[in-house]
Amino acid sequence: MLLGSLVLVLAAAVWGIALLYNMKFKEMGLFGNLTVAFCVAMTAIIGGATVGVIDGIVLTFASLAFLFDLGEEIAADAMDVKGDELRSSKSIAKRKNKTYALRLSGVIFIVFIIVSFLPFLMGWLGYAYLLLIVLTDLCISYFSTRLILSITIEEGRVQIRRLYLTWGMFVAVFIFTNLI
């Protein structure tokens, strides 16, 4: 009963934060990006809490979700500076410039790649995970590099989509192979 109450409280808190993002934080630049990334990361924490397990793997996957989403949010803002101007958003791309925002996004993806090896290095997950994450990290490296070097908004959006598909495929394969 206590666990169920904790999960409901966590879910309600994240819902409230997401609502505040839609009402106010969206225009707050980096703070808005951090808010979205936090809400995405909390899905792993809430999932772990639901089954009564908050361990290194859950926390690492929450961190990976946070980093991936933060990198993507900053990059997506860089692809929509004109929209940010219409909304009076204080995005990093608007305050600094598109190149700065994309490079920051690239640095965040590098941190993501470094953190992604933690489950293997800690002995929590084995060689199957290592193979899967190496393939995922290679794709993320390639697509994030292409994103940073993108010339047009359309090209940048294609790379963001490819990054999402890569991360989504990793999650799907990871879940599928661990449920069998």
DRENDO-1510 file (C-alpha; in Angstrom, 1 decimal, always signed):
<recs>
REC; n; res; u; v; w
REC; 1; MET; +0.0; +0.0; +0.0 .
REC; 2; LEU; +2.8; +2.4; +0.9 .
REC; 3; LEU; +4.6; +1.7; -2.4 .
REC; 4; GLY; +1.5; +2.3; -4.4 .
REC; 5; SER; +1.0; +5.6; -2.6 .
REC; 6; LEU; +4.6; +6.6; -3.3 .
REC; 7; VAL; +4.2; +5.8; -7.0 .
REC; 8; LEU; +1.0; +7.9; -7.1 .
REC; 9; VAL; +2.7; +10.8; -5.3 .
REC; 10; LEU; +5.7; +10.7; -7.7 .
REC; 11; ALA; +3.4; +10.5; -10.8 .
REC; 12; ALA; +1.3; +13.4; -9.6 .
REC; 13; ALA; +4.3; +15.5; -8.9 .
REC; 14; VAL; +5.8; +14.8; -12.3 .
REC; 15; TRP; +2.4; +15.6; -13.9 .
REC; 16; GLY; +2.3; +18.9; -12.0 .
REC; 17; ILE; +5.8; +19.8; -13.2 .
REC; 18; ALA; +4.8; +18.9; -16.8 .
REC; 19; LEU; +1.8; +21.1; -16.5 .
REC; 20; LEU; +3.9; +24.0; -15.2 .
REC; 21; TYR; +6.2; +23.4; -18.2 .
REC; 22; ASN; +3.3; +23.8; -20.6 .
REC; 23; MET; +2.0; +26.9; -18.7 .
REC; 24; LYS; +5.3; +28.7; -17.9 .
REC; 25; PHE; +8.6; +26.9; -18.2 .
REC; 26; LYS; +8.5; +26.3; -22.0 .
REC; 27; GLU; +9.7; +29.9; -22.6 .
REC; 28; MET; +12.4; +29.7; -19.9 .
REC; 29; GLY; +15.2; +28.3; -22.2 .
REC; 30; LEU; +17.5; +25.9; -20.4 .
REC; 31; PHE; +15.3; +25.6; -17.4 .
REC; 32; GLY; +12.5; +24.5; -19.6 .
REC; 33; ASN; +14.8; +22.0; -21.3 .
REC; 34; LEU; +15.9; +20.6; -17.9 .
REC; 35; THR; +12.2; +20.4; -16.9 .
REC; 36; VAL; +11.3; +18.2; -19.8 .
REC; 37; ALA; +14.4; +16.0; -19.4 .
REC; 38; PHE; +13.5; +15.6; -15.7 .
REC; 39; CYS; +10.0; +14.5; -16.5 .
REC; 40; VAL; +11.3; +12.0; -19.1 .
REC; 41; ALA; +13.9; +10.6; -16.7 .
REC; 42; MET; +11.2; +10.2; -14.0 .
REC; 43; THR; +9.4; +7.6; -16.1 .
REC; 44; ALA; +12.3; +5.2; -15.3 .
REC; 45; ILE; +12.2; +6.1; -11.7 .
REC; 46; ILE; +8.4; +5.7; -11.4 .
REC; 47; GLY; +8.7; +2.4; -13.3 .
REC; 48; GLY; +11.3; +1.2; -10.9 .
REC; 49; ALA; +9.3; +2.3; -7.9 .
REC; 50; THR; +6.2; +0.6; -9.3 .
REC; 51; VAL; +8.0; -2.8; -9.1 .
REC; 52; GLY; +9.9; -1.8; -5.9 .
REC; 53; VAL; +13.3; -1.6; -7.5 .
REC; 54; ILE; +15.4; +1.6; -7.5 .
REC; 55; ASP; +18.9; +0.3; -8.2 .
REC; 56; GLY; +21.9; +1.3; -10.2 .
REC; 57; ILE; +20.4; +0.1; -13.5 .
REC; 58; VAL; +17.2; +2.1; -12.9 .
REC; 59; LEU; +19.2; +5.2; -12.0 .
REC; 60; THR; +21.5; +4.8; -14.9 .
REC; 61; PHE; +18.7; +4.4; -17.4 .
REC; 62; ALA; +16.9; +7.5; -15.8 .
REC; 63; SER; +20.2; +9.4; -16.3 .
REC; 64; LEU; +20.5; +8.2; -19.9 .
REC; 65; ALA; +16.9; +9.3; -20.5 .
REC; 66; PHE; +17.6; +12.7; -18.9 .
REC; 67; LEU; +20.8; +13.2; -21.0 .
REC; 68; PHE; +19.3; +12.1; -24.2 .
REC; 69; ASP; +16.2; +14.2; -23.9 .
REC; 70; LEU; +18.2; +17.3; -22.8 .
REC; 71; GLY; +20.5; +17.0; -25.8 .
REC; 72; GLU; +17.5; +16.6; -28.1 .
REC; 73; GLU; +15.6; +19.5; -26.5 .
REC; 74; ILE; +18.5; +21.9; -26.9 .
REC; 75; ALA; +19.1; +20.7; -30.5 .
REC; 76; ALA; +15.4; +21.0; -31.4 .
REC; 77; ASP; +15.3; +24.6; -30.0 .
REC; 78; ALA; +18.3; +25.3; -32.4 .
REC; 79; MET; +16.1; +24.2; -35.3 .
REC; 80; ASP; +13.3; +26.5; -34.2 .
REC; 81; VAL; +14.9; +29.9; -33.4 .
REC; 82; LYS; +12.2; +31.7; -35.4 .
REC; 83; GLY; +9.5; +30.0; -33.4 .
REC; 84; ASP; +11.3; +30.9; -30.2 .
REC; 85; GLU; +11.3; +34.6; -31.3 .
REC; 86; LEU; +7.5; +34.5; -31.8 .
REC; 87; ARG; +7.0; +33.0; -28.4 .
REC; 88; SER; +9.6; +35.2; -26.6 .
REC; 89; SER; +11.4; +32.1; -25.6 .
REC; 90; LYS; +14.8; +32.4; -24.0 .
REC; 91; SER; +16.3; +29.3; -25.6 .
REC; 92; ILE; +20.0; +28.8; -25.7 .
REC; 93; ALA; +20.0; +29.0; -29.5 .
REC; 94; LYS; +18.2; +32.4; -29.3 .
REC; 95; ARG; +20.4; +33.8; -26.5 .
REC; 96; LYS; +23.8; +32.5; -27.9 .
REC; 97; ASN; +23.3; +31.1; -31.4 .
REC; 98; LYS; +22.4; +27.9; -33.3 .
REC; 99; THR; +26.0; +26.7; -33.5 .
REC; 100; TYR; +26.6; +27.1; -29.8 .
REC; 101; ALA; +23.3; +25.2; -29.0 .
REC; 102; LEU; +24.2; +22.3; -31.3 .
REC; 103; ARG; +27.7; +22.0; -29.9 .
REC; 104; LEU; +26.3; +22.0; -26.3 .
REC; 105; SER; +23.8; +19.3; -27.5 .
REC; 106; GLY; +26.8; +17.3; -28.9 .
REC; 107; VAL; +28.6; +17.5; -25.6 .
REC; 108; ILE; +25.6; +16.2; -23.8 .
REC; 109; PHE; +25.4; +13.3; -26.2 .
REC; 110; ILE; +29.1; +12.6; -25.4 .
REC; 111; VAL; +28.3; +12.4; -21.7 .
REC; 112; PHE; +25.3; +10.1; -22.6 .
REC; 113; ILE; +27.7; +7.8; -24.4 .
REC; 114; ILE; +30.2; +7.7; -21.4 .
REC; 115; VAL; +27.4; +7.0; -18.9 .
REC; 116; SER; +25.9; +4.3; -21.2 .
REC; 117; PHE; +28.9; +2.0; -20.4 .
REC; 118; LEU; +28.2; +2.2; -16.6 .
REC; 119; PRO; +25.9; -0.9; -16.5 .
REC; 120; PHE; +28.5; -3.0; -18.1 .
REC; 121; LEU; +31.5; -1.6; -16.2 .
REC; 122; MET; +29.7; -2.1; -12.9 .
REC; 123; GLY; +28.8; -5.7; -13.8 .
REC; 124; TRP; +25.1; -5.1; -13.7 .
REC; 125; LEU; +24.6; -6.1; -17.4 .
REC; 126; GLY; +26.7; -8.4; -19.6 .
REC; 127; TYR; +28.1; -8.6; -23.1 .
REC; 128; ALA; +24.8; -8.6; -24.9 .
REC; 129; TYR; +24.1; -5.2; -23.3 .
REC; 130; LEU; +27.6; -4.0; -24.3 .
REC; 131; LEU; +27.1; -5.1; -27.9 .
REC; 132; LEU; +23.7; -3.3; -28.0 .
REC; 133; ILE; +24.9; -0.1; -26.4 .
REC; 134; VAL; +28.1; +0.1; -28.6 .
REC; 135; LEU; +25.9; -0.2; -31.7 .
REC; 136; THR; +23.5; +2.4; -30.3 .
REC; 137; ASP; +26.4; +4.7; -29.3 .
REC; 138; LEU; +28.0; +4.5; -32.7 .
REC; 139; CYS; +24.7; +5.6; -34.3 .
REC; 140; ILE; +24.2; +8.4; -31.7 .
REC; 141; SER; +27.8; +9.6; -32.4 .
REC; 142; TYR; +27.2; +9.6; -36.2 .
REC; 143; PHE; +23.8; +11.3; -36.1 .
REC; 144; SER; +24.8; +13.9; -33.5 .
REC; 145; THR; +27.9; +14.7; -35.5 .
REC; 146; ARG; +25.7; +15.1; -38.6 .
REC; 147; LEU; +23.3; +17.3; -36.5 .
REC; 148; ILE; +26.1; +19.6; -35.4 .
REC; 149; LEU; +27.3; +19.9; -39.0 .
REC; 150; SER; +23.8; +20.3; -40.4 .
REC; 151; ILE; +23.4; +23.4; -42.7 .
REC; 152; THR; +19.6; +23.5; -43.0 .
REC; 153; ILE; +16.9; +23.2; -40.4 .
REC; 154; GLU; +15.3; +20.3; -42.4 .
REC; 155; GLU; +18.6; +18.4; -42.3 .
REC; 156; GLY; +18.9; +19.0; -38.5 .
REC; 157; ARG; +15.4; +17.8; -37.9 .
REC; 158; VAL; +16.1; +14.6; -39.9 .
REC; 159; GLN; +19.1; +13.9; -37.6 .
REC; 160; ILE; +17.1; +14.6; -34.5 .
REC; 161; ARG; +14.5; +12.1; -35.8 .
REC; 162; ARG; +17.2; +9.5; -36.5 .
REC; 163; LEU; +18.6; +10.1; -32.9 .
REC; 164; TYR; +15.1; +9.4; -31.5 .
REC; 165; LEU; +14.7; +6.3; -33.6 .
REC; 166; THR; +18.1; +5.0; -32.5 .
REC; 167; TRP; +17.3; +5.5; -28.8 .
REC; 168; GLY; +13.8; +4.1; -29.3 .
REC; 169; MET; +15.1; +1.0; -31.0 .
REC; 170; PHE; +17.7; +0.5; -28.3 .
REC; 171; VAL; +15.0; +0.7; -25.6 .
REC; 172; ALA; +12.7; -1.7; -27.6 .
REC; 173; VAL; +15.4; -4.3; -28.2 .
REC; 174; PHE; +16.7; -4.0; -24.6 .
REC; 175; ILE; +13.2; -4.6; -23.2 .
REC; 176; PHE; +12.4; -7.4; -25.6 .
REC; 177; THR; +15.6; -9.3; -25.0 .
REC; 178; ASN; +15.3; -8.9; -21.2 .
REC; 179; LEU; +11.7; -10.1; -21.1 .
REC; 180; ILE; +12.3; -13.4; -22.9 .
</recs>
